[in-house]
Structures are given as structure tokens and as C-alpha cells.
């Protein structure tokens, strides 16, 4: 009897404990659920907050994206400005040179011929089979002096003579092709032999001047022989170039710029003549 009573009391206590524990468990579960929801909300919002923290300086630095474009644009503008500046300088130099051809024609053409004769002779030395890596500047300067003193001024007067020649012989301005043909024929038959003879004589006469034992009479004789040997082949070789080049000289190029055009074309031709003039006399000039 007593045992049954004790079991009943124990059962009632267990039921009471469970009954009291259930509300506490429900409350705990509800509290846990609330905390879990709050935690989920906090953690789900954390990436956004973190993203905003990361992106905020990026947004602040967004103008940097345009920096490469601005730099490229600035570089392009600088290059364009440099090109424009270089082009402007060249254009100014050309205008000055062209004006000098009119205001100081003889001096300008003499200097032009001197520079191009210097370049031609240096090129001839470089192309020569005897070139050993060092230029003979004394020889090139002698050629340059010839252009300065004789060929430049002579070319100025000669082109003025050629410009008036058609009218002198009665060729009207309407017959431009006939006038051009006359100028070419006069240049090749009259002036070309003179220029080539002077160049060959002058070069041979000054060759080794001051360093060899040749007398003036011997130099004169050898220079004359150089002219006789090379004149005809050089003139004939010139007929392969100058009639074609002079079609532009007399039909297109303005009178005050003709000496410049001819001098530019002459770089190759004078290189050939310089090679011929500075060869030891072993035969005719190669055509």
C-alpha cells in the first residue's frame, strides 16, 4: 500500500515537472527562434553592408576609370601638337627658303649647290670600292667650294637665259611644248658639256694638291686629259636622265625654284660624276 502511494506521488511530481518544463521549453524555443531570425537577418545583411563598405571607395574612385582615356587623349593631343609644331617649323623654313630664292637668289642658290655637292661627293666616297670607313673631307669640301663659287651662280643665270630663249627665237607662249623642247636641247648641248668639263678638270687639278710632286703644267696636262677621256661618255650618260627630268623643270617647276629641283635631282647625277672624276684614269666613264 505504501509502495503504491509512493509511486503515485512520484508520478505526480514527474507530471508536474514536465508540465512546468513545457512552458519554459516553449519560451526558450520561441526565444531561440527570435534570436535565430535576428541572427539570420543580421548575417544576411552583412554581405550587403560589407559590399557597400568595399564599393564606397570604389564609387568614390570611379572617375579614375576615365583617367586612362584622359591620359590617352592628352598624349594624342600632345603628339598632334608636336606634329603640328614640327610641320609648322618645316613650313616656316620652306617659306623662308622660297622667299630667299626671290630676294637673294644668287647667294641662296650658291649655298644650295655647295651643300648638295658636298653630300654628293660624300655619297660617292661611300659607294666607292676604295672606301675604308673614313671620308676624305678635304676632297668633299673642294667639291662644295666649286658649287658655291661657280655652279650655283652659273645655274641661276643659265636658267634665266633659258627662260627667255623661246621668245628670242620667235616661239610664242602658246607653243609651250616646243619651248620646253628648245630649253632641254640648249641645256644638254650647250651647258652640260661645260659643267662636266669644269667638274672633271677641277677635280683632277686639285687631286693630291700639296701632297704630291706634280707641277702646275703636269696638273694642267693631266686634267685636260681627264676631260677628253670622260666628257663624251658623261654627256651621253646624262641624256638618259636630264631630258626626262627637265620636262618637269621647264613645264612645272617655277623659275625661282628650278635650281633647287635640279640640285635635288643632281645628288644622284653628281654622285656619278664624282665617282667618275675621282677615278684613276684607266678608261672611259661607265655609262
SULGIDA-V713346 format. One record per residue. N is the residue number from 0. PSI is psi in whole degrees, 0 to 359 (NA if undefined). D_CENTER is the distance of its C-alpha to the mean C-alpha in Angstrom with 2 decimals. Layout:
# SULGIDA-V713346
n-><N,N>
psi-><PSI,PSI>
d_center-><D_CENTER,D_CENTER>
This chain:
# SULGIDA-V713346
n-><0,1,2,3,4,5,6,7,8,9,10,11,12,13,14,15,16,17,18,19,20,21,22,23,24,25,26,27,28,29,30,31,32,33,34,35,36,37,38,39,40,41,42,43,44,45,46,47,48,49,50,51,52,53,54,55,56,57,58,59,60,61,62,63,64,65,66,67,68,69,70,71,72,73,74,75,76,77,78,79,80,81,82,83,84,85,86,87,88,89,90,91,92,93,94,95,96,97,98,99,100,101,102,103,104,105,106,107,108,109,110,111,112,113,114,115,116,117,118,119,120,121,122,123,124,125,126,127,128,129,130,131,132,133,134,135,136,137,138,139,140,141,142,143,144,145,146,147,148,149,150,151,152,153,154,155,156,157,158,159,160,161,162,163,164,165,166,167,168,169,170,171,172,173,174,175,176,177,178,179,180,181,182,183,184,185,186,187,188,189,190,191,192,193,194,195,196,197,198,199,200,201,202,203,204,205,206,207,208,209,210,211,212,213,214,215,216,217,218,219,220,221,222,223,224,225,226,227,228,229,230,231,232,233,234,235,236,237,238,239,240,241,242,243,244,245,246,247,248,249,250,251,252,253,254,255,256,257,258,259,260,261,262,263,264,265,266,267,268,269,270,271,272,273,274,275,276,277,278,279,280,281,282,283,284,285,286>
psi-><310,324,319,321,318,320,322,320,318,322,317,319,319,318,320,320,318,318,321,331,332,313,318,322,318,317,318,318,319,317,319,321,317,314,321,316,317,319,319,317,318,314,326,331,344,317,321,316,316,319,319,322,323,319,336,310,331,320,322,328,10,324,341,337,329,351,314,322,317,320,316,320,318,319,318,318,322,317,317,320,319,315,318,320,316,314,321,320,316,319,320,318,319,318,320,316,315,320,323,329,335,315,324,65,317,313,314,317,327,316,319,314,322,315,315,330,323,312,318,317,322,319,320,319,319,327,350,146,345,1,131,21,356,135,146,89,329,317,316,322,327,318,321,320,322,317,321,316,324,301,320,304,320,319,323,309,324,318,330,322,314,325,328,346,315,319,326,321,5,18,123,163,336,335,63,324,322,319,318,318,322,316,319,316,316,318,317,330,334,307,323,314,324,311,314,320,315,316,315,316,312,315,316,323,321,355,124,19,126,350,347,175,15,137,168,321,321,319,317,316,316,326,320,321,324,319,312,325,325,347,305,312,324,321,316,320,325,332,343,345,306,323,320,315,324,347,320,322,311,345,336,311,132,154,316,347,3,323,326,312,314,321,323,314,327,346,311,319,315,333,317,314,321,319,319,318,332,7,146,142,94,359,190,162,134,136,NA>
d_center-><124.84,123.15,120.40,119.74,119.62,117.12,114.87,115.07,114.04,111.13,110.01,110.21,108.18,105.48,105.37,105.14,102.38,100.43,101.14,99.95,96.90,95.69,94.90,93.17,91.16,90.26,89.21,87.17,85.54,84.85,83.39,81.29,80.14,79.13,77.31,75.57,74.46,73.23,71.41,69.83,68.72,67.35,65.54,64.24,62.81,61.28,58.16,57.50,58.01,55.85,53.19,53.35,53.06,50.01,48.36,49.15,46.44,44.07,44.88,44.39,40.96,40.05,37.45,35.46,34.69,32.48,30.71,28.01,27.40,27.30,24.97,22.56,22.96,22.40,19.22,17.98,19.12,17.49,14.04,14.80,16.12,13.15,10.86,13.82,14.22,10.80,11.32,14.84,14.20,12.22,15.03,17.60,16.44,16.60,19.98,21.23,20.35,21.93,24.90,25.28,25.52,28.57,30.14,29.60,28.87,30.33,28.74,25.25,25.52,27.09,24.28,21.69,23.81,24.29,20.64,19.96,23.24,22.32,19.06,21.16,23.88,21.80,20.31,23.91,25.14,22.67,23.75,27.37,29.79,31.14,28.02,29.10,26.08,26.68,25.64,28.41,27.07,30.36,30.01,26.47,27.66,30.61,28.41,26.43,29.80,30.80,27.89,28.63,32.38,32.93,30.26,28.37,31.62,33.29,30.52,30.93,34.65,34.48,32.30,34.71,37.58,36.13,35.63,39.34,40.66,41.30,43.40,45.32,46.42,47.26,44.44,44.09,40.90,41.65,41.26,37.51,37.12,39.90,38.39,35.02,36.92,38.87,35.86,34.29,37.66,38.21,34.84,35.27,38.98,39.22,36.06,34.41,37.44,37.50,33.86,34.16,37.52,36.35,33.40,35.65,38.49,36.45,34.62,37.89,39.87,37.66,37.14,38.84,40.12,42.06,42.02,44.25,47.76,47.23,49.08,47.73,49.86,48.61,44.98,45.75,47.48,44.74,42.05,44.13,44.54,40.78,40.43,43.25,41.85,38.25,38.45,39.66,37.36,34.26,35.34,36.08,32.74,31.10,32.97,30.88,27.71,28.56,30.89,28.28,25.51,28.07,28.89,25.75,26.40,29.84,29.72,26.48,24.75,26.55,28.67,26.99,23.54,24.95,24.71,20.95,20.60,23.09,21.46,18.11,20.24,22.31,19.79,20.93,24.45,24.96,23.76,26.58,29.00,28.22,28.89,32.07,33.17,32.90,34.78,38.35,40.60,41.46,41.09,39.28,35.60,34.18,33.48>
